[in-house]
Amino acid sequence: MATIVKRVVGALLALVGLALTVVGVWFATQLGSSGTAQFTVRPATDNPVVIGPDVLNRVDADVTVTATPTEDGSVWMALANPSDAQAVVGGSEHLAVTGVSVRDWALLTTTTGSGTAPALGAADLWRQQDDGQGPVSLTVQQSGAPETLVVATEEGELDSLTMTVVDKSWFVEAVVAALVGLFLLLAGVLLLTSRRNRHRSAPVVPPAPVAPEASGAHGPGTAEPVTGVEGEDGTEPTVPLPSAVRGSPHPAPDPAGSPEPPASHDPHDPEEVTR
């Protein structure tokens, strides 16, 4: 069970680490060391374009918006309070920037309203405005938030609109994310392969040899004489038991000094008769 849990954790760490590494490296290469992010849209329209505070004031860094008209065209852009800009544009047909797409580095837009927009440059509510035949840029400082940016063409159409944000901390964060992802990836791979390597590197211990039983020089079933054998562990030698004493058919002579038994009288002995 512990092995299965370790493998699951290792696989999850490897996947998360791989994702963080890829995302971190991709962001680092796209942003560069300066941390510059650019989002572009090509509307190809002569209707006004409105960028609200939910896009301009979404980050802490300053935002620079650059509008480029078509060839031989001119463009006008201005900043104002969101309520004032909405009052001027009104319900006329315009292109609203609703957000950004980090994957495509593009501005997301939608067309809303109907009718022709009034002369926007004639209003006196704009905080900052600029116009020109070539690309025109305005920088939105977050200290003046909230603000709304309005872009309109005086001649021709709007070819492209680019929003640029510079934040060096984004590059640092991308590099840190890549390093953390690489660490998690290596940790996950080690967890997945540690058990397998342990099985491969485990030495095979051969079974211990079995000592053969001691057998005598005689064949099986033959009794061997018991001899005194000194124990290998330093104990006293084993003393064989004395053999049993068998009775002899001829009794041993009595030791010297013992009285002789009286001789038996033979009635046929002449000496005995004479006696």
C-alpha positions as CSV (number, residue, x, y, z in Angstrom):
1,M,0.0,0.0,0.0
2,A,2.8,2.4,0.9
3,T,4.5,1.7,-2.5
4,I,1.3,2.5,-4.4
5,V,0.8,5.8,-2.5
6,K,4.5,6.7,-3.1
7,R,4.0,6.1,-6.9
8,V,0.8,8.2,-7.0
9,V,2.5,11.1,-5.2
10,G,5.5,10.8,-7.4
11,A,3.4,10.9,-10.6
12,L,1.4,13.9,-9.3
13,L,4.6,15.8,-8.4
14,A,6.1,15.0,-11.8
15,L,3.1,16.2,-13.7
16,V,2.8,19.4,-11.6
17,G,6.5,20.0,-12.0
18,L,6.5,19.5,-15.7
19,A,3.6,21.9,-16.1
20,L,5.3,24.6,-14.0
21,T,8.5,24.2,-15.8
22,V,6.9,24.5,-19.3
23,V,4.8,27.5,-18.3
24,G,7.7,29.3,-16.5
25,V,10.0,28.8,-19.4
26,W,7.4,29.9,-21.9
27,F,6.6,33.1,-19.9
28,A,10.2,33.9,-19.4
29,T,11.0,33.7,-23.2
30,Q,7.9,35.7,-24.1
31,L,8.3,38.5,-21.6
32,G,12.1,38.8,-21.8
33,S,14.3,40.0,-19.1
34,S,12.5,43.4,-19.1
35,G,9.1,41.7,-18.3
36,T,7.3,43.3,-21.3
37,A,3.9,42.0,-22.2
38,Q,2.1,43.2,-25.4
39,F,-1.5,42.5,-26.3
40,T,-2.6,43.4,-29.8
41,V,-5.9,43.4,-31.8
42,R,-6.5,44.3,-35.5
43,P,-10.1,45.6,-35.6
44,A,-10.0,47.1,-39.1
45,T,-12.9,49.4,-38.3
46,D,-13.8,53.1,-38.3
47,N,-16.0,52.8,-35.2
48,P,-14.6,54.1,-31.8
49,V,-12.8,51.7,-29.6
50,V,-13.3,51.9,-25.8
51,I,-11.0,50.4,-23.2
52,G,-12.4,50.5,-19.7
53,P,-10.8,50.6,-16.3
54,D,-11.3,46.8,-15.9
55,V,-8.5,46.4,-18.5
56,L,-6.4,49.6,-18.1
57,N,-6.3,49.5,-14.3
58,R,-6.1,45.8,-13.7
59,V,-2.4,45.8,-13.0
60,D,-0.1,47.9,-10.8
61,A,2.2,48.9,-13.6
62,D,1.7,51.7,-16.1
63,V,-0.1,50.8,-19.4
64,T,0.8,52.2,-22.8
65,V,-1.7,52.0,-25.6
66,T,-0.6,52.5,-29.2
67,A,-3.1,53.0,-32.0
68,T,-2.0,52.7,-35.7
69,P,-4.3,53.8,-38.5
70,T,-4.3,52.4,-42.0
71,E,-2.1,54.0,-44.6
72,D,-2.8,57.7,-45.2
73,G,-5.2,57.6,-42.2
74,S,-5.2,59.6,-38.9
75,V,-6.2,58.5,-35.4
76,W,-7.3,60.3,-32.2
77,M,-7.3,59.0,-28.7
78,A,-8.1,60.5,-25.2
79,L,-8.4,59.6,-21.5
80,A,-11.4,60.5,-19.4
81,N,-13.3,59.5,-16.3
82,P,-15.3,56.3,-17.0
83,S,-18.6,58.0,-16.5
84,D,-17.7,61.0,-18.6
85,A,-16.5,58.8,-21.5
86,Q,-19.6,56.6,-21.3
87,A,-21.8,59.8,-21.5
88,V,-20.0,61.0,-24.6
89,V,-19.9,57.7,-26.5
90,G,-23.5,56.9,-25.4
91,G,-25.2,54.0,-27.2
92,S,-23.5,54.5,-30.5
93,E,-21.9,51.6,-32.2
94,H,-18.3,51.0,-30.8
95,L,-15.8,48.3,-30.1
96,A,-15.3,47.5,-26.5
97,V,-12.1,45.8,-25.2
98,T,-13.2,43.3,-22.6
99,G,-10.0,41.6,-21.6
100,V,-6.7,40.0,-22.7
101,S,-5.7,36.5,-23.9
102,V,-2.4,35.5,-22.5
103,R,-2.2,32.4,-24.7
104,D,-2.5,34.5,-27.9
105,W,-1.2,37.8,-26.5
106,A,-4.3,39.4,-27.9
107,L,-6.9,41.9,-26.8
108,L,-10.5,40.5,-26.5
109,T,-13.1,42.8,-28.1
110,T,-16.9,42.8,-28.7
111,T,-19.1,45.2,-30.7
112,T,-21.9,46.9,-28.9
113,G,-24.4,49.8,-29.5
114,S,-25.8,51.1,-32.7
115,G,-25.8,54.4,-34.6
116,T,-23.1,56.8,-35.5
117,A,-20.9,58.3,-32.8
118,P,-20.7,62.1,-32.2
119,A,-17.6,64.2,-32.7
120,L,-15.6,62.9,-29.7
121,G,-12.8,65.4,-29.9
122,A,-15.1,68.4,-29.4
123,A,-15.9,67.5,-25.8
124,D,-14.0,69.3,-23.1
125,L,-14.0,66.5,-20.5
126,W,-10.9,64.7,-21.6
127,R,-8.0,64.6,-19.2
128,Q,-5.4,63.8,-21.9
129,Q,-5.7,63.5,-25.7
130,D,-3.5,63.2,-28.8
131,D,-3.9,62.7,-32.5
132,G,-1.7,62.1,-35.6
133,Q,-1.4,60.4,-38.9
134,G,1.0,57.8,-37.7
135,P,0.9,55.6,-34.6
136,V,-0.3,57.5,-31.6
137,S,0.5,56.4,-28.0
138,L,-0.8,57.4,-24.5
139,T,0.4,56.1,-21.2
140,V,-2.1,55.4,-18.5
141,Q,-0.6,55.8,-15.0
142,Q,-2.3,53.8,-12.2
143,S,-2.1,56.8,-9.9
144,G,-5.0,58.4,-11.9
145,A,-7.2,55.3,-11.9
146,P,-10.0,54.7,-12.8
147,E,-9.8,55.8,-16.4
148,T,-11.3,55.0,-19.8
149,L,-9.4,55.3,-23.0
150,V,-11.3,56.1,-26.3
151,V,-9.8,55.7,-29.7
152,A,-11.3,57.0,-33.0
153,T,-10.1,57.4,-36.5
154,E,-10.5,60.7,-38.3
155,E,-9.5,59.3,-41.7
156,G,-9.3,55.7,-42.8
157,E,-9.7,52.8,-40.4
158,L,-7.9,51.6,-37.3
159,D,-5.4,49.0,-38.4
160,S,-4.1,47.8,-35.0
161,L,-4.3,48.6,-31.3
162,T,-1.6,47.4,-28.9
163,M,-1.5,47.6,-25.1
164,T,1.9,47.3,-23.5
165,V,2.7,46.6,-19.9
166,V,6.2,46.4,-18.4
167,D,6.8,44.7,-15.1
168,K,10.2,43.2,-14.3
169,S,8.8,41.1,-11.5
170,W,6.9,39.0,-14.0
171,F,10.2,37.7,-15.5
172,V,11.5,36.9,-12.1
173,E,8.3,35.1,-11.2
174,A,8.5,33.1,-14.4
175,V,12.0,32.0,-13.7
176,V,11.2,31.0,-10.1
177,A,8.2,29.0,-11.4
178,A,10.4,27.2,-13.9
179,L,12.9,26.3,-11.1
180,V,10.2,25.1,-8.7
181,G,8.7,23.1,-11.4
182,L,12.0,21.5,-12.3
183,F,12.6,20.6,-8.6
184,L,9.1,19.0,-8.3
185,L,9.7,17.1,-11.6
186,L,13.0,15.6,-10.3
187,A,11.4,14.8,-6.9
188,G,8.5,13.0,-8.7
189,V,10.9,11.0,-10.9
190,L,13.0,9.9,-7.9
191,L,9.9,8.7,-6.1
192,L,8.8,6.7,-9.2
193,T,12.1,5.1,-9.8
194,S,13.4,4.6,-6.3
195,R,11.5,1.3,-5.7
196,R,12.5,-0.1,-9.1
197,N,16.2,0.7,-8.6
198,R,16.1,-0.8,-5.1
199,H,14.8,-4.1,-6.5
200,R,17.4,-4.1,-9.2
201,S,20.3,-3.4,-6.9
202,A,19.4,-5.8,-4.2
203,P,22.1,-8.5,-4.0
204,V,21.1,-12.1,-4.3
205,V,22.3,-14.0,-1.1
206,P,23.0,-17.7,-1.8
207,P,21.6,-20.2,0.7
208,A,24.0,-21.2,3.4
209,P,25.6,-24.6,2.8
210,V,24.3,-27.4,4.9
211,A,27.1,-29.2,6.8
212,P,27.0,-33.0,6.1
213,E,26.4,-35.2,9.0
214,A,29.5,-36.9,10.4
215,S,29.7,-40.6,9.5
216,G,32.1,-43.2,10.7
217,A,34.6,-45.3,8.6
218,H,32.4,-48.3,8.9
219,G,29.3,-48.9,6.8
220,P,25.9,-48.0,8.0
221,G,24.5,-50.2,10.8
222,T,28.0,-51.1,12.1
223,A,28.7,-50.3,15.7
224,E,31.8,-48.3,16.3
225,P,33.9,-48.6,19.5
226,V,33.4,-45.8,21.9
227,T,36.6,-43.9,22.4
228,G,37.4,-40.9,24.5
229,V,37.0,-37.9,22.3
230,E,37.9,-34.5,23.5
231,G,35.2,-31.9,22.7
232,E,35.9,-29.2,20.2
233,D,34.5,-26.6,22.6
234,G,37.2,-27.2,25.2
235,T,35.2,-29.6,27.5
236,E,36.7,-32.7,29.1
237,P,37.1,-35.8,26.9
238,T,34.3,-38.3,27.1
239,V,35.3,-41.4,29.2
240,P,33.9,-44.7,27.9
241,L,31.9,-46.7,30.3
242,P,33.6,-49.8,31.7
243,S,32.5,-53.0,30.2
244,A,30.5,-55.5,32.3
245,V,32.5,-58.2,34.0
246,R,31.5,-61.6,32.9
247,G,31.6,-64.6,35.3
248,S,34.5,-67.1,34.5
249,P,33.8,-70.9,34.5
250,H,37.1,-71.5,36.4
251,P,37.1,-69.6,39.7
252,A,40.2,-67.8,40.6
253,P,42.4,-69.3,43.3
254,D,41.8,-67.9,46.7
255,P,44.3,-65.5,47.9
256,A,47.2,-66.8,50.2
257,G,46.4,-67.3,53.8
258,S,42.8,-68.6,53.4
259,P,42.1,-72.0,55.0
260,E,41.9,-75.0,52.7
261,P,38.7,-76.9,52.7
262,P,38.9,-80.4,54.4
263,A,39.6,-83.3,52.1
264,S,36.9,-85.7,51.5
265,H,37.2,-89.3,52.8
266,D,37.2,-92.1,50.3
267,P,36.0,-95.4,51.7
268,H,37.9,-97.4,49.2
269,D,41.3,-95.8,49.9
270,P,43.5,-98.4,51.7
271,E,45.0,-95.8,53.9
272,E,41.6,-94.8,55.0
273,V,40.7,-98.4,55.7
274,T,43.8,-99.1,57.7
275,R,43.3,-95.9,59.5
